[in-house]
Amino acid sequence: MARACDMQILISNGTITKATATSNGGCVFMSSSVQTRAHVEMPTFLPFCGRLASADVHSTGISTCNAGEAGGVVFLTQSSLSITESLLSRGTALVGGGVVSESSVFQGSSTTISSHAAAHHGGGMVLVRSSAVLEDVAISDSTAGAADGGGVYMTLSTLDMVSGRVSRNSANGPGGGIFASDSTVTMNKLFIENNIASQGGGVAALRSDCATDECWFIQNVCVLHVCCSVRLLWTEHVSECLRNCMCVCVLTLQQRSIGLWWGNGRCRRKNCSCGKLHF
């Protein structure tokens, strides 16, 4: 008979909190090839063990976690995790203070990912060779201390965000809200607001396909003189990158008014109203 922890797991109305890992996954580590673990406070204590390829989390709080390397709250490798109506908060790690997904599938719905800190890149979330679908998800108040992607850092990955918010994140490198490298980013009915970075306070994309529809870019700030909302570099497929979007731009910290800066990419802004907001 298979042990319960070797199969797909459902966690509902639980709490995962105050845990530390010396390497990856402060509170939750999931893998289809190595041992999986988590500390869950529910009506009974449940230690995960064995191999876990898939898990569903519903109405659960996961918070106050630390990883010595990656994934302060959650680390996924070669696995799949779906989270609904939950809160992931206050995680710290060298890379990916909140969630790290490596060669995995991450799905989130009606969930908040907030108040995380990474010493390097990916304050809230890191995607590496992964796919993520986020609906009505808020990624907020997270920091990338020495590198890129205050809210999300992604490389060789796909991200689809619908009806959510990316707000109040910061990075010392490009991409206060989202940084994408060699990736595909699709944003629909999304608010990207009050993020700060060296370049691309809202979104920075490098050799990536970036498409938005009916999004708001509001009061994003860059320290350097390039782009407070969206920055695209060496990006070829951006003809629909700002469709039906509203961009409200602030002055940069060097007091130069910048709207949208596309680097070597090409963009046609359809039905897009861009303004300048002074303080």
C-alpha positions in Angstrom: 0.0 0.0 0.0 1.3 3.5 -0.9 1.9 5.8 2.0 -0.4 8.9 2.1 2.6 11.2 1.7 3.6 9.5 -1.5 0.4 10.6 -3.3 -1.2 13.9 -4.2 -1.9 15.9 -1.0 -4.7 18.3 -0.2 -4.2 20.9 2.6 -7.2 22.9 3.5 -7.8 25.4 6.3 -4.3 24.8 7.7 -1.3 26.8 8.8 2.3 26.2 7.9 4.6 28.6 9.9 7.8 29.3 11.6 10.1 26.9 9.9 13.7 27.1 8.6 15.7 25.1 6.1 19.5 25.2 5.7 19.1 24.9 1.9 15.8 25.1 -0.1 12.2 25.5 1.0 11.9 27.1 4.4 8.3 25.9 5.1 7.6 23.6 2.1 9.9 21.6 -0.2 8.2 19.6 -3.0 9.9 17.3 -5.4 8.8 14.3 -7.5 12.3 12.8 -7.2 13.5 13.4 -3.6 12.0 13.5 -0.2 9.2 16.1 0.4 8.6 17.8 3.7 6.4 20.4 5.3 5.3 21.3 8.8 1.5 21.7 8.9 -0.5 22.7 11.9 -4.0 21.4 11.3 -6.2 19.4 13.7 -3.3 17.0 13.7 0.4 17.4 13.0 1.3 16.0 9.6 4.9 15.6 8.5 5.2 15.0 4.8 7.6 12.4 3.6 8.4 10.4 0.5 8.0 11.8 -3.1 5.3 14.3 -3.9 4.6 15.3 -7.5 1.4 17.3 -6.9 -0.3 19.2 -4.1 -3.4 21.4 -3.7 -3.5 24.1 -0.9 -6.8 25.8 0.0 -7.5 28.5 2.6 -4.1 28.0 4.3 -1.6 30.5 5.7 2.1 29.8 5.1 4.3 32.4 6.8 7.5 33.3 8.7 9.8 31.0 6.9 13.5 31.1 6.1 15.7 29.2 3.6 19.4 29.3 3.6 19.5 29.2 -0.2 16.2 29.4 -2.2 12.5 29.5 -1.6 12.0 31.1 1.8 8.4 29.8 1.9 8.0 27.2 -0.9 10.5 25.5 -3.1 9.2 23.3 -6.0 11.3 21.1 -8.3 9.8 18.8 -11.0 6.4 19.1 -9.3 3.1 20.9 -9.4 1.4 23.1 -6.8 -2.0 24.7 -6.9 -2.9 27.3 -4.2 -6.3 28.9 -3.8 -7.6 31.5 -1.3 -4.4 31.4 0.7 -1.7 33.7 2.1 2.0 33.3 1.6 3.9 35.9 3.7 7.2 36.8 5.4 9.6 34.5 3.8 13.4 35.2 3.4 16.1 33.5 1.4 19.2 34.3 -0.7 17.0 33.8 -3.9 13.3 33.8 -4.0 12.1 35.0 -0.6 8.6 33.7 -1.2 8.2 31.0 -3.9 10.8 29.3 -6.1 9.5 27.1 -8.9 12.2 25.1 -10.8 11.1 23.0 -13.8 7.6 22.9 -12.2 4.0 24.2 -12.6 2.6 26.7 -10.2 -1.0 27.8 -10.1 -2.5 30.5 -7.8 -6.0 31.8 -7.4 -7.4 34.4 -5.0 -4.1 34.3 -3.1 -1.7 36.9 -1.6 2.1 36.6 -1.9 3.5 39.4 0.3 6.2 40.7 2.5 9.1 38.6 1.3 12.8 39.4 1.0 15.6 37.9 -1.1 19.2 38.9 -0.7 19.7 38.6 -4.4 16.9 38.3 -7.0 13.2 37.4 -6.9 11.8 38.9 -3.7 8.3 37.4 -4.0 8.7 34.7 -6.6 11.3 33.0 -8.9 10.4 31.0 -11.9 13.1 28.9 -13.7 12.1 26.7 -16.6 8.6 26.8 -15.1 5.1 27.9 -16.0 2.8 29.9 -13.7 -0.9 30.8 -14.0 -2.1 33.4 -11.5 -5.7 34.6 -11.3 -6.7 37.3 -8.8 -3.3 37.0 -7.1 -1.6 39.9 -5.3 2.2 40.0 -5.2 3.2 42.9 -2.9 5.7 44.4 -0.5 8.6 42.2 -1.4 12.2 43.1 -2.1 15.2 41.9 -4.1 18.1 43.2 -2.2 21.0 43.1 -4.7 19.5 42.1 -8.0 16.4 41.9 -10.2 12.7 41.3 -9.8 11.3 42.7 -6.6 8.0 41.0 -7.1 8.8 38.3 -9.7 12.0 37.1 -11.3 11.7 34.7 -14.2 13.9 33.1 -16.8 13.1 30.5 -19.5 9.6 30.5 -18.1 6.0 31.5 -18.9 3.8 33.7 -16.7 0.1 34.4 -17.2 -1.5 36.9 -14.8 -5.2 37.9 -14.8 -7.1 40.3 -12.6 -4.5 40.8 -9.9 -2.0 43.3 -8.5 1.8 43.7 -8.5 2.4 46.5 -6.0 4.9 48.1 -3.6 7.8 45.8 -4.6 11.4 47.0 -5.0 14.6 45.8 -6.6 18.1 47.3 -6.7 18.4 46.0 -10.2 15.8 46.2 -13.1 12.1 45.1 -12.7 10.6 46.4 -9.4 7.4 44.5 -10.1 8.5 41.9 -12.7 11.8 41.0 -14.3 11.6 38.5 -17.2 14.6 37.0 -19.2 14.1 34.8 -22.2 10.5 34.3 -21.1 6.9 34.9 -22.0 4.7 37.3 -19.9 1.0 37.8 -20.4 -0.9 40.3 -18.3 -4.6 40.9 -18.5 -6.6 43.3 -16.3 -3.6 43.7 -14.0 -2.7 46.6 -11.7 1.1 47.2 -11.6 1.6 50.1 -9.1 4.1 51.8 -6.7 7.0 49.5 -7.6 10.6 50.8 -7.6 13.8 49.6 -9.4 16.9 50.9 -11.0 15.2 50.5 -14.4 11.7 49.4 -15.4 10.0 50.2 -12.1 6.9 48.2 -13.2 8.2 45.6 -15.6 11.6 44.9 -17.2 11.9 42.3 -19.9 15.1 41.0 -21.6 14.7 39.0 -24.8 11.2 38.2 -23.8 7.7 38.2 -25.3 5.6 40.7 -23.2 1.9 41.2 -23.8 -0.6 43.2 -21.8 -4.3 44.0 -22.2 -6.4 46.4 -20.1 -3.6 46.9 -17.5 -2.9 49.9 -15.3 0.7 51.0 -14.7 0.5 53.5 -11.9 3.3 55.5 -10.1 6.1 53.1 -10.7 9.5 54.6 -10.1 13.0 54.1 -11.4 16.2 55.3 -9.9 18.0 55.7 -13.2 16.7 57.7 -16.2 15.1 54.9 -18.1 11.5 53.9 -17.9 9.3 54.1 -14.8 6.6 51.7 -16.2 7.9 49.1 -18.7 11.4 48.5 -20.1 12.0 46.0 -22.9 15.5 45.2 -24.2 16.3 43.1 -27.3 12.7 42.1 -27.4 11.3 41.4 -30.9 7.7 40.3 -30.4 6.1 43.3 -28.6 3.6 44.6 -31.1 0.7 44.0 -28.7 2.7 44.8 -25.6 0.4 47.6 -24.3 -3.1 47.1 -25.6 -5.9 49.1 -24.0 -3.6 50.0 -21.1 -3.4 53.1 -18.9 0.0 54.3 -17.9 0.3 57.0 -15.2 4.0 57.8 -14.9 6.0 59.6 -12.2 9.2 61.6 -12.4 12.3 59.5 -12.0 14.5 60.1 -9.0 16.8 62.0 -11.2 13.9 64.3 -12.0 13.6 63.3 -15.6 10.1 62.6 -16.8 10.0 59.3 -18.6 7.0 57.5 -20.0 7.7 54.1 -21.7 11.1 53.1 -22.9 11.5 50.1 -25.2 15.3 49.7 -25.7 15.8 47.8 -29.0 12.3 46.4 -29.0 9.4 47.6 -31.1 6.0 48.5 -29.8 2.7 49.9 -31.0 0.6 51.3 -28.2 -3.1 50.7 -29.1 -5.7 52.7 -27.3 -3.2 53.5 -24.6 -3.3 56.8 -22.7 -0.1 57.8 -21.0 0.2 60.7 -18.6 2.7 62.3 -16.3 2.1 62.7 -12.6 3.9 65.4 -10.6 4.3 65.6 -6.8 
